[in-house]
């Protein structure tokens, strides 16, 4: 069913005045067909009293209903999920994440993400261990058990996991260790400073090497801390934004807002060591 990616007034809020059922209530309030509302329910776009619901249910007076009428959609039907699996054992799964698909559910879309779709494909419940931004590609680990999820999270917290990325930029970033301080905020783009102040998070990465790649520069980056949008924001602060990353000043070039030139290329912990080249020419 086609539902727009973006639309004004895409979130509607209602306070129920009398006992009723969810779908008839929304049909009346939104003047939308049952088929569309049923689809929004299945996608996880409807909340009652701030909890996501997936089925028609009874409502009573003063219930609060929120509907994401035009949820953002992701092209999960275009993906061969089997081909993404790089490695798996009884505890975890390593995949080559495609750009343009979120790792986990979004506020308006519970289904169209890496974790849910691979859980459907493998007929098991997969658990998130780390995050990659929607437009970023590359190595990514999902847990098959809660015990491995906890174990991996402990390794992350104690900096026992090595993560390298490849990035393409229009300008050559300076080699070496770079430290910035990110303002705590849920919004993007993230704001960085070179000096620490209260409510800022320390961001560290090391640019291990950079080589010319046609008119661009290919850098290998060792990520030392894992903040949201960290590599993107730090390279922008170094005046070397990633190609395609228009949010942080990058040119669109051969990339787009759904696909930027940032790839998780190496991931290692304990006896495991995984590597994958980027999907773009370099």
KEKOL-656297 format. One record per residue (C-alpha): residue in one letter; residue number from 1; x negated, y, z negated. Coordinates in steps of 0.5 Angstrom, whole numbers, plus 500, padded with zeros to 3 digits. Example, Ala and Ser with C-alpha at 12.3 -4.5 7.8 and 13.67 -1.06 7.14 Angstrom:
<sites>
+--------+-----+-----+-----+-----+
| residu | num |   x |   y |   z |
+--------+-----+-----+-----+-----+
|      a |   1 | 475 | 491 | 484 |
|      s |   2 | 473 | 498 | 486 |
+--------+-----+-----+-----+-----+
</sites>
This chain:
<sites>
+--------+-----+-----+-----+-----+
| residu | num |   x |   y |   z |
+--------+-----+-----+-----+-----+
|      x |   1 | 500 | 500 | 500 |
|      x |   2 | 497 | 507 | 502 |
|      x |   3 | 496 | 512 | 496 |
|      x |   4 | 492 | 518 | 497 |
|      x |   5 | 485 | 519 | 494 |
|      x |   6 | 486 | 526 | 492 |
|      x |   7 | 493 | 530 | 491 |
|      x |   8 | 495 | 536 | 487 |
|      x |   9 | 499 | 534 | 481 |
|      x |  10 | 497 | 527 | 481 |
|      x |  11 | 498 | 526 | 474 |
|      x |  12 | 505 | 527 | 471 |
|      x |  13 | 507 | 527 | 463 |
|      x |  14 | 514 | 525 | 460 |
|      x |  15 | 517 | 525 | 453 |
|      x |  16 | 523 | 520 | 453 |
|      x |  17 | 529 | 522 | 450 |
|      x |  18 | 533 | 516 | 450 |
|      x |  19 | 533 | 508 | 450 |
|      x |  20 | 531 | 506 | 457 |
|      x |  21 | 526 | 501 | 461 |
|      x |  22 | 520 | 504 | 464 |
|      x |  23 | 521 | 503 | 472 |
|      x |  24 | 528 | 505 | 472 |
|      x |  25 | 526 | 511 | 468 |
|      x |  26 | 520 | 513 | 473 |
|      x |  27 | 525 | 512 | 479 |
|      x |  28 | 529 | 517 | 476 |
|      x |  29 | 524 | 522 | 474 |
|      x |  30 | 519 | 521 | 480 |
|      x |  31 | 524 | 520 | 485 |
|      x |  32 | 519 | 514 | 488 |
|      x |  33 | 521 | 507 | 490 |
|      x |  34 | 521 | 501 | 486 |
|      x |  35 | 515 | 498 | 490 |
|      x |  36 | 511 | 504 | 489 |
|      x |  37 | 512 | 504 | 482 |
|      x |  38 | 511 | 497 | 481 |
|      x |  39 | 504 | 497 | 485 |
|      x |  40 | 502 | 503 | 480 |
|      x |  41 | 503 | 498 | 475 |
|      x |  42 | 499 | 493 | 478 |
|      x |  43 | 493 | 498 | 479 |
|      x |  44 | 494 | 500 | 472 |
|      x |  45 | 496 | 507 | 473 |
|      x |  46 | 501 | 508 | 468 |
|      x |  47 | 500 | 509 | 460 |
|      x |  48 | 506 | 509 | 455 |
|      x |  49 | 503 | 512 | 448 |
|      x |  50 | 496 | 512 | 451 |
|      x |  51 | 496 | 505 | 452 |
|      x |  52 | 495 | 502 | 459 |
|      x |  53 | 501 | 498 | 461 |
|      x |  54 | 502 | 493 | 467 |
|      x |  55 | 509 | 491 | 466 |
|      x |  56 | 516 | 494 | 466 |
|      x |  57 | 518 | 495 | 458 |
|      x |  58 | 523 | 498 | 454 |
|      x |  59 | 522 | 505 | 452 |
|      x |  60 | 525 | 509 | 446 |
|      x |  61 | 526 | 516 | 444 |
|      x |  62 | 520 | 520 | 444 |
|      x |  63 | 515 | 515 | 447 |
|      x |  64 | 510 | 519 | 451 |
|      x |  65 | 509 | 516 | 459 |
|      x |  66 | 503 | 518 | 463 |
|      x |  67 | 503 | 516 | 471 |
|      x |  68 | 497 | 517 | 475 |
|      x |  69 | 501 | 518 | 481 |
|      x |  70 | 496 | 518 | 486 |
|      x |  71 | 490 | 514 | 483 |
|      x |  72 | 483 | 514 | 487 |
|      x |  73 | 482 | 508 | 491 |
|      x |  74 | 476 | 504 | 492 |
|      x |  75 | 475 | 499 | 498 |
|      x |  76 | 475 | 493 | 495 |
|      x |  77 | 478 | 489 | 500 |
|      x |  78 | 472 | 490 | 505 |
|      x |  79 | 467 | 487 | 501 |
|      x |  80 | 464 | 480 | 501 |
|      x |  81 | 464 | 478 | 494 |
|      x |  82 | 460 | 472 | 494 |
|      x |  83 | 454 | 475 | 498 |
|      x |  84 | 453 | 480 | 493 |
|      x |  85 | 451 | 475 | 488 |
|      x |  86 | 443 | 475 | 487 |
|      x |  87 | 443 | 470 | 481 |
|      x |  88 | 447 | 467 | 476 |
|      x |  89 | 446 | 462 | 470 |
|      x |  90 | 451 | 460 | 465 |
|      x |  91 | 450 | 467 | 461 |
|      x |  92 | 450 | 472 | 466 |
|      x |  93 | 450 | 474 | 473 |
|      x |  94 | 446 | 479 | 477 |
|      x |  95 | 449 | 482 | 483 |
|      x |  96 | 447 | 487 | 489 |
|      x |  97 | 452 | 493 | 487 |
|      x |  98 | 455 | 496 | 494 |
|      x |  99 | 455 | 504 | 493 |
|      x | 100 | 462 | 507 | 493 |
|      x | 101 | 465 | 502 | 488 |
|      x | 102 | 465 | 503 | 480 |
|      x | 103 | 462 | 498 | 476 |
|      x | 104 | 468 | 498 | 471 |
|      x | 105 | 475 | 501 | 471 |
|      x | 106 | 477 | 508 | 471 |
|      x | 107 | 482 | 512 | 468 |
|      x | 108 | 487 | 511 | 474 |
|      x | 109 | 485 | 505 | 477 |
|      x | 110 | 484 | 498 | 473 |
|      x | 111 | 483 | 493 | 478 |
|      x | 112 | 479 | 496 | 484 |
|      x | 113 | 472 | 495 | 481 |
|      x | 114 | 466 | 491 | 481 |
|      x | 115 | 467 | 487 | 474 |
|      x | 116 | 475 | 486 | 475 |
|      x | 117 | 474 | 484 | 483 |
|      x | 118 | 468 | 479 | 481 |
|      x | 119 | 472 | 476 | 475 |
|      x | 120 | 477 | 474 | 480 |
|      x | 121 | 473 | 471 | 485 |
|      x | 122 | 469 | 467 | 480 |
|      x | 123 | 475 | 466 | 476 |
|      x | 124 | 472 | 468 | 469 |
|      x | 125 | 472 | 474 | 465 |
|      x | 126 | 465 | 478 | 466 |
|      x | 127 | 463 | 483 | 461 |
|      x | 128 | 459 | 490 | 463 |
|      x | 129 | 452 | 490 | 460 |
|      x | 130 | 450 | 497 | 464 |
|      x | 131 | 452 | 502 | 468 |
|      x | 132 | 451 | 505 | 475 |
|      x | 133 | 454 | 511 | 478 |
|      x | 134 | 459 | 510 | 484 |
|      x | 135 | 455 | 512 | 489 |
|      x | 136 | 449 | 508 | 487 |
|      x | 137 | 447 | 501 | 490 |
|      x | 138 | 442 | 496 | 487 |
|      x | 139 | 441 | 491 | 482 |
|      x | 140 | 446 | 490 | 476 |
|      x | 141 | 447 | 485 | 471 |
|      x | 142 | 454 | 483 | 468 |
|      x | 143 | 455 | 478 | 462 |
|      x | 144 | 459 | 471 | 462 |
|      x | 145 | 459 | 471 | 455 |
|      x | 146 | 460 | 476 | 449 |
|      x | 147 | 453 | 473 | 446 |
|      x | 148 | 449 | 475 | 452 |
|      x | 149 | 453 | 482 | 452 |
|      x | 150 | 450 | 483 | 445 |
|      x | 151 | 443 | 481 | 447 |
|      x | 152 | 442 | 485 | 453 |
|      x | 153 | 445 | 491 | 449 |
|      x | 154 | 440 | 490 | 444 |
|      x | 155 | 434 | 489 | 449 |
|      x | 156 | 437 | 496 | 452 |
|      x | 157 | 437 | 499 | 445 |
|      x | 158 | 430 | 497 | 444 |
|      x | 159 | 427 | 499 | 451 |
|      x | 160 | 425 | 492 | 452 |
|      x | 161 | 428 | 492 | 459 |
|      x | 162 | 424 | 495 | 465 |
|      x | 163 | 428 | 498 | 471 |
|      x | 164 | 425 | 501 | 477 |
|      x | 165 | 429 | 505 | 482 |
|      x | 166 | 428 | 508 | 489 |
|      x | 167 | 430 | 515 | 491 |
|      x | 168 | 430 | 518 | 498 |
|      x | 169 | 429 | 526 | 497 |
|      x | 170 | 427 | 531 | 502 |
|      x | 171 | 422 | 534 | 498 |
|      x | 172 | 416 | 531 | 495 |
|      x | 173 | 417 | 530 | 487 |
|      x | 174 | 411 | 531 | 483 |
|      x | 175 | 408 | 524 | 480 |
|      x | 176 | 408 | 522 | 473 |
|      x | 177 | 412 | 523 | 466 |
|      x | 178 | 418 | 528 | 466 |
|      x | 179 | 422 | 530 | 460 |
|      x | 180 | 428 | 534 | 460 |
|      x | 181 | 434 | 535 | 455 |
|      x | 182 | 441 | 534 | 457 |
|      x | 183 | 447 | 538 | 455 |
|      x | 184 | 452 | 533 | 452 |
|      x | 185 | 458 | 533 | 456 |
|      x | 186 | 463 | 529 | 459 |
|      x | 187 | 463 | 533 | 466 |
|      x | 188 | 459 | 533 | 471 |
|      x | 189 | 454 | 536 | 474 |
|      x | 190 | 450 | 535 | 468 |
|      x | 191 | 446 | 541 | 465 |
|      x | 192 | 439 | 540 | 464 |
|      x | 193 | 434 | 544 | 460 |
|      x | 194 | 426 | 543 | 459 |
|      x | 195 | 427 | 545 | 451 |
|      x | 196 | 430 | 541 | 446 |
|      x | 197 | 436 | 544 | 442 |
|      x | 198 | 442 | 541 | 438 |
|      x | 199 | 447 | 537 | 442 |
|      x | 200 | 442 | 535 | 447 |
|      x | 201 | 440 | 528 | 449 |
|      x | 202 | 432 | 527 | 451 |
|      x | 203 | 431 | 524 | 458 |
|      x | 204 | 425 | 521 | 461 |
|      x | 205 | 423 | 518 | 467 |
|      x | 206 | 416 | 516 | 471 |
|      x | 207 | 415 | 517 | 478 |
|      x | 208 | 410 | 512 | 479 |
|      x | 209 | 409 | 513 | 487 |
|      x | 210 | 412 | 517 | 493 |
|      x | 211 | 410 | 516 | 500 |
|      x | 212 | 412 | 519 | 506 |
|      x | 213 | 418 | 516 | 510 |
|      x | 214 | 419 | 519 | 516 |
|      x | 215 | 422 | 526 | 515 |
|      x | 216 | 423 | 524 | 507 |
|      x | 217 | 420 | 522 | 501 |
|      x | 218 | 421 | 515 | 498 |
|      x | 219 | 419 | 515 | 491 |
|      x | 220 | 419 | 509 | 486 |
|      x | 221 | 422 | 511 | 479 |
|      x | 222 | 421 | 508 | 472 |
|      x | 223 | 427 | 510 | 468 |
|      x | 224 | 425 | 510 | 461 |
|      x | 225 | 432 | 513 | 458 |
|      x | 226 | 439 | 511 | 461 |
|      x | 227 | 443 | 517 | 461 |
|      x | 228 | 449 | 518 | 465 |
|      x | 229 | 447 | 521 | 472 |
|      x | 230 | 440 | 522 | 469 |
|      x | 231 | 435 | 520 | 475 |
|      x | 232 | 440 | 525 | 479 |
|      x | 233 | 440 | 531 | 475 |
|      x | 234 | 432 | 530 | 473 |
|      x | 235 | 430 | 530 | 481 |
|      x | 236 | 435 | 536 | 482 |
|      x | 237 | 431 | 539 | 476 |
|      x | 238 | 425 | 538 | 479 |
|      x | 239 | 428 | 541 | 486 |
|      x | 240 | 428 | 535 | 489 |
|      x | 241 | 435 | 532 | 490 |
|      x | 242 | 437 | 526 | 492 |
|      x | 243 | 439 | 525 | 499 |
|      x | 244 | 447 | 525 | 500 |
|      x | 245 | 447 | 527 | 493 |
|      x | 246 | 451 | 534 | 494 |
|      x | 247 | 453 | 534 | 487 |
|      x | 248 | 446 | 536 | 485 |
|      x | 249 | 444 | 540 | 491 |
|      x | 250 | 442 | 534 | 496 |
|      x | 251 | 444 | 535 | 503 |
|      x | 252 | 449 | 530 | 506 |
|      x | 253 | 444 | 527 | 511 |
|      x | 254 | 445 | 520 | 513 |
|      x | 255 | 449 | 519 | 506 |
|      x | 256 | 455 | 521 | 503 |
|      x | 257 | 459 | 523 | 497 |
|      x | 258 | 460 | 515 | 496 |
|      x | 259 | 453 | 513 | 498 |
|      x | 260 | 447 | 517 | 496 |
|      x | 261 | 440 | 515 | 497 |
|      x | 262 | 439 | 512 | 490 |
|      x | 263 | 438 | 504 | 489 |
|      x | 264 | 436 | 500 | 483 |
|      x | 265 | 430 | 496 | 486 |
|      x | 266 | 427 | 492 | 480 |
|      x | 267 | 430 | 490 | 473 |
|      x | 268 | 426 | 485 | 469 |
|      x | 269 | 427 | 483 | 461 |
|      x | 270 | 424 | 477 | 458 |
|      x | 271 | 422 | 471 | 463 |
|      x | 272 | 427 | 474 | 468 |
|      x | 273 | 424 | 479 | 474 |
|      x | 274 | 429 | 481 | 480 |
|      x | 275 | 428 | 485 | 486 |
|      x | 276 | 431 | 488 | 492 |
|      x | 277 | 429 | 493 | 497 |
|      x | 278 | 434 | 499 | 498 |
|      x | 279 | 440 | 498 | 504 |
|      x | 280 | 437 | 504 | 508 |
|      x | 281 | 432 | 504 | 512 |
|      x | 282 | 425 | 507 | 509 |
+--------+-----+-----+-----+-----+
</sites>
